[in-house]
Amino acid sequence: MKRFRISSILVLIVTNYWCTSCGSNTNSSAKAQASAPTASTVEVTKVASKKLSITTRLPGELQAYEAVAVFPKVTAYVDSISVDRGTHVKFGQLMARLVAPEVAAQRAEAQSKLQAAEAQRAEADAKLASDQSTYDRLKSASATPGVVAGNDVEVAQRAVDADRARLEAMRGSAEAAKSALKSVTEIEGYLQVRAPFDGIVTERNVHPGSLVGPATSSSGAAMPMLRVEKTARLRLVVPVPEKYATGINVGSKVEFSVPAFPSQTFAGTIARVAHSVDVKTRTMPVELDVNNSDGRLSSGMFPEVLWPVRRIEPTLFVPTSAVARTTEATFVIRIQGGNTEWVNVQTGELDGKSIEVFGGLHEGDEVAVRGTDELRPGTQVTTKPASPDSARRPK
């Protein structure tokens, strides 16, 4: 009986030890499984390559296709003026008449000199004709010996030669007088101020009685008499930033709008490219021709231009959400062999939900759709293709 009790006790002790050992092993296995690192799942997409083709908004300025500040060619007084600000004019149309008393005096003097020169020429011509007749008569008579002294023929010949020289001089004087009169007549023509082309008067600074003069004169005329602009066609000047200065196609249509007509869109044609970047503004002027036959647009307006931006060569794009930014770097998380890698990039232009990137990436690289500095370099991850709305979810 006693042996039976001892045996029972030993069996219970062994059983309890075995159960305790099994429980200990089970708990250790569970703890080991719990402590093992679990690879996180990251949505990825591939780096795309394409030629950028977007539009951006740039300021511009409308300018007259031609613009002339009208100054008189001579110092004079305004006698009358037949145009005002806003007047439409045609090429050659009389806009103002000027008076210059000294010009009238110069004309009278030139006419008087011409008349005197013409009279002297006529006198010299008559004298030459008379002396030539005398010479011819003496020459003919000298054929008979003893009728005319030989010296008389020589004297007559010298007289004819002198008359011819004097006549040529008088003719030269007459031509000079004609030229002087013509010059004064041209100056008188300057007293009629005419339109240089079809256009519109945009500025008037004088009235009858005003003293006016050439732009370089000392008459005190600091401003032009008038300003005329050709506005049936306008120049739209766009200062294009240096980074957009490639891929500009002459002849392309470009749309723009102006505050005066906020609900309407206008268009111009790229006509002239400066091919030189301003060192101060880092922009390149580009001119567009704009048809303004209806006169709705005006020079001086500041349009907003929908400028086309095109790259000559393909560049790389990733979703905008893939770009992470810290105080130290801007980067994209590339996944290679199940490990993360931070790749520093510079961002370019936005194209919808994608952004242009420049750096150590290559077309086809797998990158995390949602870039974050919480996903450290060297982290082991599993990947899955991005869902359509992945890029929309906030980081």
C-alpha positions as a Markdown table, in Angstrom:
| # | Residue | x | y | z |
|---|---|---|---|---|
| 1 | Met | 0.0 | 0.0 | 0.0 |
| 2 | Lys | 2.8 | 2.3 | 0.9 |
| 3 | Arg | 4.7 | 1.5 | -2.3 |
| 4 | Phe | 1.6 | 2.3 | -4.3 |
| 5 | Arg | 1.3 | 5.8 | -2.8 |
| 6 | Ile | 4.9 | 6.5 | -3.5 |
| 7 | Ser | 4.5 | 5.4 | -7.1 |
| 8 | Ser | 1.5 | 7.5 | -7.6 |
| 9 | Ile | 3.3 | 10.6 | -6.2 |
| 10 | Leu | 6.2 | 10.0 | -8.6 |
| 11 | Val | 3.8 | 9.7 | -11.6 |
| 12 | Leu | 2.2 | 13.0 | -10.7 |
| 13 | Ile | 5.5 | 14.8 | -10.3 |
| 14 | Val | 6.7 | 13.5 | -13.7 |
| 15 | Thr | 3.4 | 14.5 | -15.3 |
| 16 | Asn | 3.5 | 18.0 | -13.9 |
| 17 | Tyr | 7.1 | 18.5 | -15.0 |
| 18 | Trp | 6.3 | 17.3 | -18.5 |
| 19 | Cys | 3.2 | 19.6 | -18.8 |
| 20 | Thr | 5.2 | 22.5 | -17.5 |
| 21 | Ser | 8.0 | 21.9 | -20.1 |
| 22 | Cys | 5.5 | 21.7 | -22.9 |
| 23 | Gly | 3.8 | 24.9 | -21.8 |
| 24 | Ser | 7.2 | 26.6 | -21.6 |
| 25 | Asn | 8.1 | 25.6 | -25.1 |
| 26 | Thr | 4.8 | 26.7 | -26.5 |
| 27 | Asn | 5.1 | 30.2 | -24.9 |
| 28 | Ser | 8.7 | 30.6 | -26.1 |
| 29 | Ser | 7.7 | 29.7 | -29.7 |
| 30 | Ala | 4.8 | 32.2 | -29.6 |
| 31 | Lys | 7.1 | 34.9 | -28.2 |
| 32 | Ala | 9.7 | 34.2 | -30.9 |
| 33 | Gln | 7.0 | 34.5 | -33.6 |
| 34 | Ala | 5.7 | 37.7 | -32.1 |
| 35 | Ser | 9.2 | 39.3 | -31.9 |
| 36 | Ala | 10.1 | 38.4 | -35.6 |
| 37 | Pro | 10.1 | 41.5 | -37.9 |
| 38 | Thr | 7.2 | 41.7 | -40.4 |
| 39 | Ala | 7.9 | 43.3 | -43.8 |
| 40 | Ser | 5.5 | 46.2 | -44.6 |
| 41 | Thr | 3.6 | 46.4 | -47.9 |
| 42 | Val | 4.3 | 49.4 | -50.1 |
| 43 | Glu | 2.3 | 50.4 | -53.1 |
| 44 | Val | 4.6 | 51.1 | -56.0 |
| 45 | Thr | 4.5 | 52.5 | -59.6 |
| 46 | Lys | 7.0 | 52.8 | -62.4 |
| 47 | Val | 8.9 | 55.9 | -63.4 |
| 48 | Ala | 7.5 | 57.1 | -66.7 |
| 49 | Ser | 9.4 | 58.8 | -69.5 |
| 50 | Lys | 7.6 | 61.3 | -71.9 |
| 51 | Lys | 7.9 | 64.6 | -73.6 |
| 52 | Leu | 6.4 | 67.4 | -71.5 |
| 53 | Ser | 3.6 | 69.2 | -73.2 |
| 54 | Ile | 1.6 | 71.5 | -71.0 |
| 55 | Thr | 0.4 | 75.1 | -70.8 |
| 56 | Thr | 1.3 | 77.7 | -68.2 |
| 57 | Arg | 0.1 | 81.2 | -67.6 |
| 58 | Leu | 2.4 | 84.1 | -68.4 |
| 59 | Pro | 1.9 | 87.8 | -68.4 |
| 60 | Gly | 2.2 | 89.8 | -71.6 |
| 61 | Glu | 1.8 | 93.2 | -73.1 |
| 62 | Leu | -0.1 | 94.3 | -76.2 |
| 63 | Gln | 1.8 | 96.9 | -78.3 |
| 64 | Ala | 0.9 | 98.7 | -81.5 |
| 65 | Tyr | 2.3 | 97.0 | -84.5 |
| 66 | Glu | 3.8 | 100.4 | -85.6 |
| 67 | Ala | 3.9 | 103.5 | -83.5 |
| 68 | Val | 5.3 | 106.9 | -84.5 |
| 69 | Ala | 5.9 | 110.1 | -82.4 |
| 70 | Val | 5.2 | 112.9 | -84.9 |
| 71 | Phe | 7.6 | 115.8 | -84.7 |
| 72 | Pro | 7.8 | 118.6 | -87.3 |
| 73 | Lys | 11.0 | 118.7 | -89.4 |
| 74 | Val | 11.3 | 122.5 | -89.0 |
| 75 | Thr | 10.7 | 125.0 | -86.2 |
| 76 | Ala | 7.3 | 126.6 | -86.8 |
| 77 | Tyr | 4.0 | 127.6 | -85.3 |
| 78 | Val | 0.8 | 125.5 | -85.4 |
| 79 | Asp | -1.6 | 127.2 | -87.8 |
| 80 | Ser | -4.4 | 124.5 | -87.6 |
| 81 | Ile | -4.8 | 120.9 | -86.5 |
| 82 | Ser | -7.5 | 118.7 | -87.9 |
| 83 | Val | -7.2 | 115.5 | -85.7 |
| 84 | Asp | -7.5 | 114.7 | -82.1 |
| 85 | Arg | -7.0 | 111.8 | -79.8 |
| 86 | Gly | -8.9 | 108.8 | -81.2 |
| 87 | Thr | -9.1 | 110.1 | -84.7 |
| 88 | His | -8.6 | 107.4 | -87.4 |
| 89 | Val | -6.3 | 108.5 | -90.1 |
| 90 | Lys | -5.2 | 107.2 | -93.5 |
| 91 | Phe | -1.7 | 107.2 | -95.0 |
| 92 | Gly | -0.8 | 110.7 | -96.2 |
| 93 | Gln | -3.8 | 112.4 | -94.6 |
| 94 | Leu | -3.3 | 116.0 | -93.6 |
| 95 | Met | -3.3 | 116.3 | -89.8 |
| 96 | Ala | -1.9 | 119.8 | -89.1 |
| 97 | Arg | -0.7 | 122.9 | -90.9 |
| 98 | Leu | 2.3 | 124.9 | -89.7 |
| 99 | Val | 3.5 | 128.4 | -90.5 |
| 100 | Ala | 7.0 | 129.7 | -90.5 |
| 101 | Pro | 7.5 | 133.3 | -91.6 |
| 102 | Glu | 11.2 | 132.8 | -92.2 |
| 103 | Val | 10.4 | 130.0 | -94.7 |
| 104 | Ala | 8.2 | 132.4 | -96.7 |
| 105 | Ala | 11.0 | 134.9 | -96.7 |
| 106 | Gln | 13.4 | 132.2 | -97.9 |
| 107 | Arg | 11.0 | 131.3 | -100.7 |
| 108 | Ala | 10.7 | 134.9 | -101.9 |
| 109 | Glu | 14.5 | 135.3 | -101.8 |
| 110 | Ala | 15.0 | 132.1 | -103.8 |
| 111 | Gln | 12.4 | 133.1 | -106.4 |
| 112 | Ser | 14.1 | 136.5 | -106.8 |
| 113 | Lys | 17.5 | 134.9 | -107.3 |
| 114 | Leu | 16.1 | 132.5 | -109.8 |
| 115 | Gln | 14.5 | 135.3 | -111.8 |
| 116 | Ala | 17.7 | 137.3 | -111.8 |
| 117 | Ala | 19.7 | 134.2 | -112.8 |
| 118 | Glu | 17.3 | 133.5 | -115.6 |
| 119 | Ala | 17.5 | 137.1 | -116.9 |
| 120 | Gln | 21.3 | 137.0 | -116.8 |
| 121 | Arg | 21.3 | 133.7 | -118.7 |
| 122 | Ala | 19.0 | 135.1 | -121.3 |
| 123 | Glu | 21.2 | 138.2 | -121.6 |
| 124 | Ala | 24.3 | 136.0 | -122.0 |
| 125 | Asp | 22.6 | 133.9 | -124.5 |
| 126 | Ala | 21.6 | 136.9 | -126.6 |
| 127 | Lys | 25.1 | 138.4 | -126.4 |
| 128 | Leu | 26.6 | 135.0 | -127.6 |
| 129 | Ala | 24.2 | 134.9 | -130.5 |
| 130 | Ser | 25.2 | 138.5 | -131.5 |
| 131 | Asp | 29.0 | 137.9 | -131.2 |
| 132 | Gln | 28.7 | 134.6 | -133.0 |
| 133 | Ser | 26.9 | 136.3 | -135.9 |
| 134 | Thr | 29.7 | 138.9 | -136.0 |
| 135 | Tyr | 32.4 | 136.3 | -136.0 |
| 136 | Asp | 30.7 | 134.3 | -138.7 |
| 137 | Arg | 30.4 | 137.4 | -140.9 |
| 138 | Leu | 34.1 | 138.4 | -140.4 |
| 139 | Lys | 35.2 | 134.8 | -141.0 |
| 140 | Ser | 33.3 | 134.7 | -144.3 |
| 141 | Ala | 34.7 | 138.0 | -145.4 |
| 142 | Ser | 38.2 | 137.1 | -144.5 |
| 143 | Ala | 38.2 | 134.6 | -147.3 |
| 144 | Thr | 38.7 | 137.6 | -149.7 |
| 145 | Pro | 42.2 | 139.0 | -149.2 |
| 146 | Gly | 42.4 | 142.6 | -148.0 |
| 147 | Val | 38.7 | 142.9 | -147.0 |
| 148 | Val | 39.1 | 142.2 | -143.2 |
| 149 | Ala | 42.1 | 142.5 | -141.1 |
| 150 | Gly | 43.3 | 139.2 | -139.6 |
| 151 | Asn | 43.3 | 140.7 | -136.1 |
| 152 | Asp | 39.5 | 141.4 | -136.3 |
| 153 | Val | 38.7 | 137.8 | -136.8 |
| 154 | Glu | 40.8 | 136.8 | -133.8 |
| 155 | Val | 39.1 | 139.4 | -131.6 |
| 156 | Ala | 35.7 | 138.2 | -132.7 |
| 157 | Gln | 36.6 | 134.6 | -131.9 |
| 158 | Arg | 37.8 | 135.5 | -128.4 |
| 159 | Ala | 34.5 | 137.4 | -127.8 |
| 160 | Val | 32.5 | 134.3 | -128.8 |
| 161 | Asp | 34.6 | 132.1 | -126.5 |
| 162 | Ala | 34.1 | 134.5 | -123.6 |
| 163 | Asp | 30.3 | 134.7 | -124.2 |
| 164 | Arg | 30.1 | 130.9 | -124.2 |
| 165 | Ala | 31.9 | 130.7 | -120.8 |
| 166 | Arg | 29.7 | 133.4 | -119.4 |
| 167 | Leu | 26.6 | 131.6 | -120.6 |
| 168 | Glu | 27.7 | 128.4 | -119.0 |
| 169 | Ala | 28.3 | 130.3 | -115.7 |
| 170 | Met | 24.8 | 131.9 | -116.0 |
| 171 | Arg | 23.3 | 128.5 | -116.6 |
| 172 | Gly | 25.0 | 127.1 | -113.5 |
| 173 | Ser | 23.7 | 130.1 | -111.5 |
| 174 | Ala | 20.2 | 129.5 | -112.7 |
| 175 | Glu | 20.4 | 125.8 | -111.8 |
| 176 | Ala | 21.6 | 126.7 | -108.4 |
| 177 | Ala | 18.8 | 129.1 | -107.9 |
| 178 | Lys | 16.3 | 126.4 | -109.0 |
| 179 | Ser | 17.8 | 124.0 | -106.5 |
| 180 | Ala | 17.5 | 126.6 | -103.8 |
| 181 | Leu | 13.9 | 127.3 | -104.6 |
| 182 | Lys | 13.2 | 123.5 | -104.7 |
| 183 | Ser | 14.7 | 123.1 | -101.3 |
| 184 | Val | 12.6 | 125.9 | -99.9 |
| 185 | Thr | 9.5 | 124.3 | -101.5 |
| 186 | Glu | 10.4 | 121.0 | -99.8 |
| 187 | Ile | 10.7 | 122.8 | -96.5 |
| 188 | Glu | 7.3 | 124.4 | -97.1 |
| 189 | Gly | 6.0 | 120.8 | -97.6 |
| 190 | Tyr | 7.2 | 120.0 | -94.1 |
| 191 | Leu | 4.8 | 122.6 | -92.9 |
| 192 | Gln | 2.0 | 120.1 | -93.7 |
| 193 | Val | 2.1 | 117.3 | -91.2 |
| 194 | Arg | 0.6 | 114.1 | -92.7 |
| 195 | Ala | -0.2 | 110.7 | -91.3 |
| 196 | Pro | 2.7 | 108.2 | -91.8 |
| 197 | Phe | 0.4 | 105.2 | -92.2 |
| 198 | Asp | -3.2 | 104.0 | -91.6 |
| 199 | Gly | -3.8 | 104.2 | -87.9 |
| 200 | Ile | -5.3 | 106.0 | -85.0 |
| 201 | Val | -4.1 | 109.2 | -83.2 |
| 202 | Thr | -3.4 | 108.2 | -79.6 |
| 203 | Glu | -1.8 | 111.4 | -78.3 |
| 204 | Arg | -2.2 | 115.1 | -79.1 |
| 205 | Asn | 0.0 | 117.6 | -77.3 |
| 206 | Val | -0.4 | 120.9 | -79.3 |
| 207 | His | -3.0 | 123.5 | -80.3 |
| 208 | Pro | -3.1 | 126.3 | -82.8 |
| 209 | Gly | -0.4 | 128.8 | -81.9 |
| 210 | Ser | 2.0 | 126.3 | -80.3 |
| 211 | Leu | 5.6 | 126.6 | -81.2 |
| 212 | Val | 6.9 | 123.2 | -82.3 |
| 213 | Gly | 10.2 | 121.9 | -83.6 |
| 214 | Pro | 12.3 | 118.9 | -84.5 |
| 215 | Ala | 12.9 | 116.4 | -81.7 |
| 216 | Thr | 16.6 | 117.4 | -81.6 |
| 217 | Ser | 16.0 | 121.1 | -81.7 |
| 218 | Ser | 16.3 | 123.6 | -78.9 |
| 219 | Ser | 12.9 | 125.1 | -79.4 |
| 220 | Gly | 11.7 | 123.7 | -76.1 |
| 221 | Ala | 9.4 | 121.1 | -77.8 |
| 222 | Ala | 9.9 | 118.2 | -75.4 |
| 223 | Met | 6.9 | 116.3 | -76.5 |
| 224 | Pro | 5.8 | 115.2 | -80.0 |
| 225 | Met | 2.9 | 117.0 | -81.6 |
| 226 | Leu | 1.0 | 113.8 | -82.1 |
| 227 | Arg | 1.4 | 110.0 | -81.7 |
| 228 | Val | 0.0 | 107.7 | -84.3 |
| 229 | Glu | -0.3 | 103.9 | -83.8 |
| 230 | Lys | -1.2 | 101.1 | -86.2 |
| 231 | Thr | -3.7 | 99.0 | -84.2 |
| 232 | Ala | -5.4 | 96.9 | -86.8 |
| 233 | Arg | -2.7 | 94.4 | -86.0 |
| 234 | Leu | -1.0 | 94.3 | -82.6 |
| 235 | Arg | 2.2 | 92.8 | -81.2 |
| 236 | Leu | 1.8 | 90.7 | -78.1 |
| 237 | Val | 5.1 | 90.7 | -76.3 |
| 238 | Val | 5.6 | 87.8 | -73.9 |
| 239 | Pro | 8.7 | 87.7 | -71.6 |
| 240 | Val | 9.2 | 83.9 | -71.5 |
| 241 | Pro | 11.2 | 82.6 | -68.5 |
| 242 | Glu | 14.5 | 80.9 | -69.4 |
| 243 | Lys | 13.2 | 77.5 | -68.3 |
| 244 | Tyr | 10.4 | 77.7 | -70.9 |
| 245 | Ala | 12.6 | 79.1 | -73.7 |
| 246 | Thr | 12.9 | 75.8 | -75.6 |
| 247 | Gly | 10.5 | 74.2 | -78.0 |
| 248 | Ile | 9.0 | 77.5 | -79.2 |
| 249 | Asn | 7.5 | 77.0 | -82.7 |
| 250 | Val | 7.1 | 80.1 | -84.9 |
| 251 | Gly | 3.7 | 80.0 | -86.5 |
| 252 | Ser | 2.0 | 78.3 | -83.5 |
| 253 | Lys | -1.3 | 79.7 | -82.2 |
| 254 | Val | -1.3 | 80.8 | -78.6 |
| 255 | Glu | -4.5 | 81.8 | -76.7 |
| 256 | Phe | -4.7 | 84.7 | -74.2 |
| 257 | Ser | -7.3 | 86.7 | -72.3 |
| 258 | Val | -7.6 | 90.3 | -71.1 |
| 259 | Pro | -9.3 | 91.8 | -68.1 |
| 260 | Ala | -11.5 | 93.9 | -70.3 |
| 261 | Phe | -13.1 | 90.7 | -71.7 |
| 262 | Pro | -12.8 | 88.2 | -68.9 |
| 263 | Ser | -15.2 | 85.6 | -70.5 |
| 264 | Gln | -13.5 | 85.7 | -73.9 |
| 265 | Thr | -10.4 | 84.1 | -75.3 |
| 266 | Phe | -8.3 | 85.6 | -78.1 |
| 267 | Ala | -5.4 | 84.1 | -80.1 |
| 268 | Gly | -2.1 | 85.2 | -81.6 |
| 269 | Thr | 0.5 | 83.7 | -83.8 |
| 270 | Ile | 4.1 | 83.3 | -82.6 |
| 271 | Ala | 6.0 | 85.5 | -85.2 |
| 272 | Arg | 9.3 | 86.6 | -83.7 |
| 273 | Val | 11.7 | 85.1 | -81.1 |
| 274 | Ala | 14.5 | 87.2 | -79.7 |
| 275 | His | 16.8 | 84.2 | -79.2 |
| 276 | Ser | 18.5 | 86.2 | -76.4 |
| 277 | Val | 17.8 | 86.0 | -72.6 |
| 278 | Asp | 17.7 | 89.3 | -70.7 |
| 279 | Val | 20.4 | 89.0 | -68.1 |
| 280 | Lys | 18.4 | 91.1 | -65.6 |
| 281 | Thr | 15.0 | 89.3 | -65.8 |
| 282 | Arg | 16.2 | 85.9 | -67.1 |
| 283 | Thr | 13.4 | 86.1 | -69.7 |
| 284 | Met | 13.4 | 86.0 | -73.5 |
| 285 | Pro | 11.0 | 88.3 | -75.4 |
| 286 | Val | 8.7 | 86.5 | -77.8 |
| 287 | Glu | 6.4 | 88.5 | -80.1 |
| 288 | Leu | 3.0 | 87.3 | -81.3 |
| 289 | Asp | 1.0 | 88.9 | -84.1 |
| 290 | Val | -2.6 | 89.5 | -83.1 |
| 291 | Asn | -5.4 | 90.4 | -85.6 |
| 292 | Asn | -7.3 | 93.4 | -84.2 |
| 293 | Ser | -9.3 | 94.5 | -87.3 |
| 294 | Asp | -12.4 | 94.9 | -85.1 |
| 295 | Gly | -10.5 | 97.3 | -82.8 |
| 296 | Arg | -11.6 | 95.6 | -79.6 |
| 297 | Leu | -8.1 | 95.3 | -78.2 |
| 298 | Ser | -5.8 | 98.2 | -77.3 |
| 299 | Ser | -2.1 | 98.7 | -77.0 |
| 300 | Gly | -1.0 | 98.8 | -73.4 |
| 301 | Met | -3.3 | 96.0 | -72.3 |
| 302 | Phe | -1.7 | 93.3 | -70.1 |
| 303 | Pro | -3.1 | 89.9 | -71.2 |
| 304 | Glu | -2.7 | 86.5 | -69.4 |
| 305 | Val | -1.2 | 84.2 | -72.0 |
| 306 | Leu | -1.7 | 80.4 | -72.0 |
| 307 | Trp | 1.9 | 79.6 | -72.9 |
| 308 | Pro | 2.7 | 76.2 | -74.3 |
| 309 | Val | 5.6 | 74.5 | -72.6 |
| 310 | Arg | 7.3 | 71.7 | -74.5 |
| 311 | Arg | 10.4 | 69.7 | -73.9 |
| 312 | Ile | 12.6 | 68.8 | -76.9 |
| 313 | Glu | 13.7 | 65.5 | -75.2 |
| 314 | Pro | 11.7 | 63.1 | -73.0 |
| 315 | Thr | 12.0 | 63.5 | -69.2 |
| 316 | Leu | 11.0 | 61.4 | -66.2 |
| 317 | Phe | 7.8 | 61.6 | -64.3 |
| 318 | Val | 6.4 | 60.2 | -61.0 |
| 319 | Pro | 3.2 | 60.8 | -59.2 |
| 320 | Thr | 3.3 | 64.0 | -57.2 |
| 321 | Ser | 2.6 | 62.0 | -54.0 |
| 322 | Ala | 5.9 | 60.0 | -54.6 |
| 323 | Val | 8.0 | 63.1 | -53.9 |
| 324 | Ala | 9.0 | 63.5 | -50.3 |
| 325 | Arg | 10.5 | 66.7 | -48.9 |
| 326 | Thr | 12.4 | 67.3 | -45.7 |
| 327 | Thr | 14.5 | 70.2 | -44.5 |
| 328 | Glu | 17.5 | 68.4 | -45.9 |
| 329 | Ala | 16.5 | 66.9 | -49.2 |
| 330 | Thr | 13.8 | 66.3 | -51.8 |
| 331 | Phe | 13.7 | 62.6 | -52.7 |
| 332 | Val | 11.8 | 59.7 | -54.1 |
| 333 | Ile | 11.8 | 56.2 | -52.5 |
| 334 | Arg | 13.0 | 53.6 | -55.0 |
| 335 | Ile | 12.4 | 49.9 | -54.3 |
| 336 | Gln | 15.2 | 47.5 | -55.3 |
| 337 | Gly | 15.4 | 43.9 | -54.3 |
| 338 | Gly | 12.8 | 44.4 | -51.6 |
| 339 | Asn | 14.8 | 47.2 | -50.0 |
| 340 | Thr | 14.1 | 50.9 | -49.9 |
| 341 | Glu | 16.5 | 53.6 | -51.2 |
| 342 | Trp | 16.2 | 57.3 | -51.1 |
| 343 | Val | 17.0 | 59.0 | -54.4 |
| 344 | Asn | 17.5 | 62.7 | -54.3 |
| 345 | Val | 15.7 | 64.6 | -57.1 |
| 346 | Gln | 15.0 | 68.0 | -58.4 |
| 347 | Thr | 11.4 | 68.7 | -59.4 |
| 348 | Gly | 10.3 | 70.3 | -62.7 |
| 349 | Glu | 6.9 | 71.0 | -64.1 |
| 350 | Leu | 3.5 | 69.5 | -63.0 |
| 351 | Asp | 1.6 | 67.6 | -65.6 |
| 352 | Gly | -1.7 | 66.7 | -64.1 |
| 353 | Lys | -1.1 | 64.2 | -61.2 |
| 354 | Ser | 2.5 | 63.7 | -62.3 |
| 355 | Ile | 5.6 | 65.8 | -61.7 |
| 356 | Glu | 8.8 | 66.0 | -63.6 |
| 357 | Val | 11.9 | 64.8 | -61.7 |
| 358 | Phe | 15.6 | 65.0 | -62.4 |
| 359 | Gly | 18.1 | 62.9 | -60.6 |
| 360 | Gly | 19.4 | 59.3 | -60.3 |
| 361 | Leu | 16.2 | 57.7 | -61.5 |
| 362 | His | 15.7 | 55.7 | -64.7 |
| 363 | Glu | 12.7 | 54.9 | -66.7 |
| 364 | Gly | 10.9 | 51.8 | -65.3 |
| 365 | Asp | 12.3 | 52.1 | -61.8 |
| 366 | Glu | 9.8 | 51.1 | -59.1 |
| 367 | Val | 9.1 | 53.9 | -56.6 |
| 368 | Ala | 6.8 | 54.2 | -53.7 |
| 369 | Val | 3.6 | 55.9 | -54.6 |
| 370 | Arg | 3.5 | 57.7 | -51.2 |
| 371 | Gly | 6.9 | 59.2 | -50.4 |
| 372 | Thr | 7.6 | 59.7 | -46.7 |
| 373 | Asp | 10.6 | 60.1 | -44.5 |
| 374 | Glu | 9.1 | 57.5 | -42.1 |
| 375 | Leu | 10.2 | 54.8 | -44.6 |
| 376 | Arg | 13.9 | 54.8 | -43.9 |
| 377 | Pro | 16.5 | 53.7 | -46.4 |
| 378 | Gly | 17.3 | 50.0 | -46.3 |
| 379 | Thr | 13.9 | 49.0 | -45.0 |
| 380 | Gln | 12.7 | 45.6 | -46.2 |
| 381 | Val | 9.3 | 45.8 | -47.8 |
| 382 | Thr | 6.9 | 43.9 | -50.0 |
| 383 | Thr | 5.4 | 45.7 | -53.0 |
| 384 | Lys | 2.1 | 45.7 | -54.7 |
| 385 | Pro | 0.9 | 47.7 | -57.7 |
| 386 | Ala | -0.7 | 51.0 | -56.9 |
| 387 | Ser | -4.4 | 51.4 | -57.0 |
| 388 | Pro | -5.9 | 54.1 | -59.2 |
| 389 | Asp | -6.6 | 56.4 | -56.3 |
| 390 | Ser | -3.4 | 55.9 | -54.4 |
| 391 | Ala | -1.9 | 59.2 | -55.4 |
| 392 | Arg | -5.0 | 61.0 | -54.2 |
| 393 | Arg | -4.8 | 59.8 | -50.6 |
| 394 | Pro | -3.0 | 62.2 | -48.2 |
| 395 | Lys | 0.4 | 61.3 | -46.9 |
